[in-house]
Amino acid sequence: MKNELLVKMVEEFALNVVKPRAREIDETESFPLDTVKEMAKYGLMGLPFSTEFNGVGADTKAYIDTIRIISKYCATTGTILSAHTSLCSHPINQYGTVPQKEKYLTKLNTGEYLGAFGLTEAGAGTDASRQQTKAVDCGDYYEITGSKIFITNAGYADVYIIFAMTNAELGLKGISAFIIEKDLKGFTIGPKEKKMGIRGSSTCELIFDKVQIPKTQLLGKVGEGFKIAMTTLDGGRIGIAAQAQGIAESAFEKAVSYVKTRTQFGKPIAAFQHTQFVIADLKTQIEAGRLLLYKAVEDKDNNLSYTESAAMAKLFCSRLAVEVADSAIQLMGGYGYIRDYEVERYLRDAKITEIYEGTSEVQRMVIAGKVLRS
């Protein structure tokens, strides 16, 4: 399917299926499982992967545009799709064996399975070397003990990419990656976290109590976990930038519509120069964000290093989403603060894009590191 047709289909899907449920999902903090099933029917769960493994075979831009458009109408739904595709399916696609792809990727791509990713721990956020989850080699199998926090799609996912220490003495080089299935003995899910935004997304703790998995569940080689995690997050950051871009676009459109119709002192507030300047600045920043986003996409599709461009896109677009949503509320005054007008939800949803998959501070560290090492 050509990109133009795919984007048009996604826009229609987002308007007809995603948008009508967005407010309810936020209010009730309910996981939109029915929407996820609809995304699977439309082929959206395996967009950037080969048809050999039941994927669609679309390029990165088509996938990123899908995240942007869906997030424009419901950031919760965009988060679910991004975590599934970028954080679970992608590392299996890139590092998995053929049997692992046949067993897991084929079902992730059709939406029969939902995916998740577990790296963060209570004492190991930015500093992954402080991982306490351990995978002990027991001959024919690994025994995993520990926990992960803030895991998107937890409780609904069928497959989890988990990182654990196989040799703590080696620090980052002692981390390995594993494919974990739900319902294993000793694997439990903690309560759903109550969050400021993306409230329908299920975010929980994962608890491993001597969970035994066969060695065929090792993803990549022993000790490659940190590399797998970092390359996975590079791609994931493009997805979060797309999510943030979609939120910004939606908030902007709401603000523009409002200022054109809201009358004060006998004329629409769009006629006031201050309003015009705010709108002009926001429009310029949104276009700049889109260019940074597509630069990262282009780098990835051309097999160029995209660590820096992904970090810049996420840093800029996440800050953009917060600023545009905040400005939209200010332009709409008291109405902007009311839930019925939705922009307050955009601000709550936007904030997390500055935090997950690497905080803005981490993105600055990545960018500065690339610049100063060159």
N, C-alpha and C positions, 0 to 999 in steps of 0.2 A: 504494500500500500504506500503510495506517495505521501510525503510529509504533509502536503497541503490538504489532502483528503483526510489524513489521520487527525490533523489539528482541527479541522472542521467537525469531524465526528466527535472528538473529545469536547469541543465547545458545546455541541448540542447535548451531549451526555451530561456535562457539568450543569448546564442550565435546567435540564429536565429532570435529572436524578439527584445530583449533588446539592444544588442550591436550595431546593425546597425543604431539605432536611437539616440544613446547617444550624438554624436557630434552636430547633428541638434538641439536636445532639449536644449543643453547648449547655442548654438549660438543664437537661436531664443527666448530663455527663455519661451518655450511653454510647457504647461502642457500635458503630454503624455496620454491623455484620452483613445486613442486607445489601448495603451499598457496595461492600467489598465483593460480594457474590455477583453483583451486577457488573462491576469492573472486570471480574474474571470472564463473564460472558462476552464482554466486548474485547477481550484479548489484552487488557491493559496491565495485567500482572506479569507479563513476560516480554514487554516491548523491545528492549535492546539486546535480546539474546537470540541465538541461532535457531532457525526452524528445525534443525536436527534434534533439538531438545525441547520441542513444542513452543519455542519462542516465536515472536513476530518478525524478527530480523530488522527492526527499525534502527536508525542511527541514534546517537546520543541526543541530538537536538530534538528529535521527535519525542523522546522520553522526557527530556527536560521541559519541553513545552507542555507536555501532559501534566507534569507536576505543577508547573506554574498556573495552568488554567484551572485545575481542580482546586488548588490552594486558594485561588482567587475567590472561590465561592465557599469553600470549607477547608480551613487549614488542618483540621483534624484528619479529614480524609486524605489530604495530601501527605501528611506525616505517615500515615499507615502505609500508603503506597511507596513512599520514598524509603522507609526503613525496610520494607519487604524486598524491594528491588535492589537498592544500592548497597544495603548492609548485609543482606543474607544471600540473595541469589548471585550477586556479583562475585563475592569471594569464592563461591562454589564454582562458578563459571570460569574464573581465572586460575584458581589453584586446585580445583578438584580433579580427581581421577575420572576416567570415563564411567566406571561403575557408580561413582558418587553422583555424577551428573545424571546418569540414567535413573538412579533411584530417587534423587531429590530435585534436581533442577527441572526435570520434565514436569513434575507435579507443582513445583513453585510457579513455573511459567504459565500453567493453565489455571492457577488459583485453587487447585485442589488442596494445596498446602499454603499456609501463610507463614512468612519467615520473620525472624528477629535476630538481634545481635547483642551479645553481652560482653562488654569490656570493663565498664566502670564498676568500681567497688567503693565502699564507704571510705576507705583510706587510700584509694588509688583512682583519682580522677585524671587530671592532667598528667600526673606522674605515674605512667603505667608500670614502671619498674617496681612499684610497691604492691603489685598483685599478691594477694594472699590465697587466692583459690589455687589449689594444688591438684595435679594429675600424677598419680603414682603409677609407675610401670609395674604391673603385676604379672608379667609374662605374656599371657594371651590377651590381656585386656588392661585398660587404664581405670583407676579408681579416682573419681573426682570429688573433692570436698572443698566447700567454700560458698561464697555468695556473690551475686552481682546486683547492683541497684539501678533504678531509673531506666528500666528496659522497656522500650517501646514495643507494642504488640504482645507483651507478656500476658499469658493466660489464654490468649486466642491463637497464638502461633503454634504450628505443628513442628517447626524446625528452628533450632537456635544455633548460631555460630558463637562458640564460647572460647574464651582465652584463659589458660591456666599455666601455672609454673610447672614445668617438668624438671627444671634444674635451677633452684633459687640462687645458687652460687654464681651463675652466669648472668644474673640481672636480666636485662632486656633480651639477651640471646638465649635465655632459659625459658622463654614463653612459647607455648605451642597453641595451635588452634584446633578445635574439635567441632564436629557436627553432632549435635545432641537432639534427640527426638523427645517429644513430650511423653508424659505418662511412664517414664522410666522409674523404677523403684528407687526411692531416695531423692527424687527430683520434685520439689514443691514450689509453688508460686505464692508469694506474699500478697497482702491486700493491695488493692488498687490505690495509687496515690491520688489525692485531691489537689488539683493544680489550678494555677491562675488562668491559664489558657489551654488551647487544644484539649479541652476538657473531656471530649469523647474518646480520645486516644487512651488506650490502656497502658499505664506505666506502673510496673510492679518490681518487686525484688525477686530474684531467682535464688533458690537455696538448694545446694547439693550436699547430700549426706551420704558419702561413700557410694556414689553413683558409678556403676560399672558399665563401661562401654567397650566394645571390641576395638582392636587397633585399626580396623578398617575405617573408623570414624575420625582418625587423625586427618586434618586438612592441611595439605602441604607436607613439609618435612618437620621433624622434631626441631624446635628452636626457631622456626620461621614465623612464629605467631605475631611478634611485634611488627615485622615487615608486612604481613598480611593485614594486620589491623590498620597500619598507617596508609597503605595504598587503598584499602577499602574506604577509609575516612576521606581521602582525597576526592574520590568520586562522590561520596556522600555529601561532601560540602557543596558540590555543584547543585545537588538536589535541594539542599537547604537554602542556597541562594535563590533557586527557582521558586521555592515556597515563599520566601520573603518577598521576592519580586511580585508574585501574584497577589499577596496581601497588600502591598503598596499600591498596585494598580487598582485594586478594588476600592481601597480607602480614597484614593484620588478621584475616581469616578463618582463616588458618593458625594464627595465634597463639591465637585464641579456642578453636579446636578442641583445640589442644595443652594449654592450661591447664586445660581441663575434664577431661582424662583423665590428665594427669601427676600422680602422687601423691608427696608428700613429707611426712615427719613424720605419716604416718597419714591424710592428707586431700589432696584435689585442690588444686593450687596456686592454683586459681581462688577457693578459700575464704579466701586471705590478703588482707588489706585492701590491701596494697601492690599486688598484682596487680590487684585490682578498680579501684584508682585509676588505674593505668596504662591499663587497658582503657577506662575512662570517658573519660579525656583523649583517647585516640586516636580513639574513636568520635565525640566532639564535633568534633575537628579534621577528620575525614573528612566529616562532614556540612557543616561550614563550607566545606570545599573544593568540595564538590558545588554548594553555593549560589553561590559565586563563579564556578564554571565555567558554570553555567546562566545567570547574569547576563550574562556575555560572549556566550553563545549568543543570549540574548534580544535584546541590543543589536544583534547582527549581523542577526538575522532581521527586526528592526523597522527596519532601515536607519538605525540610530543610530550615532554614532561609538563604536567599540569598541576603540580603541587602548589606552585606560587600563584598561578592564575586562579585556581580554585579557592585558595585562601583569600585572595583579593576580592573575588566575587562574593564570597560569603561575608567577609568583613563589611564591604560596602553595602550590599543588598540587605543584610540584616539590620544595619543601622538605618538604612533608608526606610525599611518597613516601619520601624518604630517612629521615626520622625514624620513620615507621611501620615500615619494613623493619628499621631498626636496633633499634627496640624489640622487634620480633618475635624477632629473633635473641637479644636479651638475655633475653627471657622464656623462650625455649626452651633457653637455656644451650648446652651443647656440641652438642646436636642441631641447634640453629640454625646452627651453623658447618659442619655436614656437608652436602654437596651433595644427598644423597638427600632432604633435607627442604625443599629449594627456596628457603627464605627468603633464603639467602645470595645466590642469583641475583637475587632481587628488589632487594636492596641494590645489587648491581653494575649492574643495569639502571636503577635509579632515578637514579643519580648523573648520568647524561648529561642528564636532563631539566632540571637546573640550569645546563646549559652551552649546548646547541645551540638554534638559533633565538633567540639572544639570551641571554646569561648572566643570572643573577639580578641582577648589578650593573646591567646594561643595563635590566632591567625596573624597577629602582628609579629609574634616571635618567628613564625614560619617565613613570613615575607622578609623581615629584617635579616634572618639567617641566610636566605638566598642572595639578597643584595650584598651583604658584607662578605660573603664567601666567594663572590664572583671576581 
